[in-house]
Structures are given as C-alpha cells and as structure tokens.
Amino acid sequence: MMMLSVFWGVNGIIAIDILQKPNTMNAQYLIDNVLTQIINSDEFEKSKQQKQKFAIHFDNSRVHKSHKVMNYLVETMLKLFQTQFIHLILHPLTFIYSAR
C-alpha cells in the first residue's frame, strides 16, 4: 500500500510524493519530502520574484497542524488557505450551504 501526495498550481503539477508502506507520514517526513519540493519548485521561485503570494491548502490532519510544520511554513513564507475561502473559490453555493 502507498499514499500519493500531489500538489498542483495553475501551470500544472508542482510536487509529487509517494509514501510507501511501512513508512508513516509525520511532520518531519512532510517537511523533508513534500514541502521541500514545493519550496524548490519553479512556481514558488516565480512567486517570490514577482512578489506574489504563494499559498497551499491542507486538511486538518495532526501532521499538517503540527508546530514543526507550522514553524516551517512561517520560516519559508508559505501561506495556508483558510478552508472556507477554498470552498468559496471552488463553488460559492457550497460555502453558502455549509454556512447555514
């Protein structure tokens, strides 16, 4: 069994990681194998050069919300999208319906 992580932007795929069993996802693995790919991507570099914001979206798993990951995001100037904002972008009715 394996876990596939894919991050993409408007110009295509930014990072792909395959986590093979028996390894497990933890904060250090996420930083070393996934977030580092994003930081080293052309998309991230372009956003820095053009002084644009670069944001990612995570679910609410413990690994994503860990202090280690949050500190890394601050150090590298990666921003997190808020979940409700994503729903509004993807489908306005989803946000309105879920807000009731």
C-alpha positions as CSV (number, residue, x, y, z in Angstrom):
1,M,0.0,0.0,0.0
2,M,1.1,3.6,-0.6
3,M,0.0,7.2,-0.2
4,L,0.2,9.6,-3.1
5,S,0.5,13.3,-2.4
6,V,0.1,15.7,-5.3
7,F,0.3,19.5,-5.2
8,W,-0.6,21.5,-8.4
9,G,-1.0,25.0,-9.4
10,V,-2.4,26.9,-12.4
11,N,0.6,25.8,-14.6
12,G,0.5,22.1,-13.6
13,I,2.0,19.8,-11.1
14,I,4.3,21.3,-8.5
15,A,5.2,18.3,-6.3
16,I,4.5,14.6,-6.2
17,D,5.4,12.2,-3.3
18,I,4.8,8.5,-2.9
19,L,4.9,7.3,0.7
20,Q,5.5,3.5,0.7
21,K,4.4,1.2,3.5
22,P,5.7,0.7,6.2
23,N,6.7,4.4,6.4
24,T,4.3,6.7,8.0
25,M,3.5,10.4,7.4
26,N,4.8,12.6,10.2
27,A,5.8,16.2,10.4
28,Q,9.5,15.6,9.5
29,Y,8.6,13.5,6.5
30,L,6.2,16.1,5.3
31,I,8.8,18.8,5.6
32,D,11.7,16.8,4.1
33,N,9.8,15.1,1.2
34,V,6.8,17.2,0.3
35,L,7.2,20.8,1.4
36,T,10.9,21.0,0.3
37,Q,9.8,20.0,-3.2
38,I,7.3,22.9,-3.1
39,I,9.9,25.4,-1.9
40,N,12.3,24.3,-4.6
41,S,9.7,24.4,-7.4
42,D,9.8,26.9,-10.2
43,E,6.3,28.1,-9.3
44,F,7.4,29.1,-5.8
45,E,10.5,30.8,-7.1
46,K,8.5,32.8,-9.7
47,S,6.0,33.9,-7.0
48,K,8.9,35.2,-4.9
49,Q,10.5,37.0,-7.8
50,Q,7.2,38.6,-8.8
51,K,6.4,39.4,-5.1
52,Q,3.2,37.4,-5.3
53,K,1.7,35.3,-2.5
54,F,2.1,31.5,-2.7
55,A,-0.4,29.5,-0.7
56,I,-1.2,25.9,-0.1
57,H,-4.2,24.1,1.3
58,F,-4.1,21.3,3.9
59,D,-6.8,19.4,5.5
60,N,-7.0,19.3,9.3
61,S,-4.7,16.3,10.0
62,R,-2.4,16.4,13.0
63,V,0.6,16.3,10.8
64,H,-0.5,19.4,8.9
65,K,-1.3,21.3,12.0
66,S,1.8,20.3,14.0
67,H,4.1,23.0,15.5
68,K,7.0,21.8,13.5
69,V,5.1,22.1,10.1
70,M,3.6,25.5,11.1
71,N,7.0,26.9,12.1
72,Y,8.5,25.6,8.8
73,L,5.7,27.4,6.8
74,V,6.4,30.6,8.6
75,E,10.1,30.4,8.0
76,T,9.7,29.7,4.3
77,M,6.9,32.2,3.9
78,L,4.4,29.7,2.7
79,K,0.8,30.8,3.4
80,L,-2.1,28.5,4.2
81,F,-5.5,29.0,2.6
82,Q,-8.4,29.0,5.0
83,T,-10.9,26.2,4.3
84,Q,-13.9,28.4,3.9
85,F,-12.1,30.6,1.4
86,I,-11.3,27.5,-0.7
87,H,-15.0,26.4,-0.7
88,L,-15.9,29.9,-1.9
89,I,-13.5,29.8,-4.8
90,L,-14.5,26.2,-5.8
91,H,-18.2,26.6,-5.6
92,P,-20.0,29.6,-4.0
93,L,-23.1,27.5,-3.2
94,T,-21.1,25.1,-1.1
95,F,-19.9,27.9,1.1
96,I,-23.4,29.4,1.5
97,Y,-25.0,26.0,2.1
98,S,-22.3,24.9,4.7
99,A,-22.6,28.3,6.5
100,R,-26.3,27.7,7.4
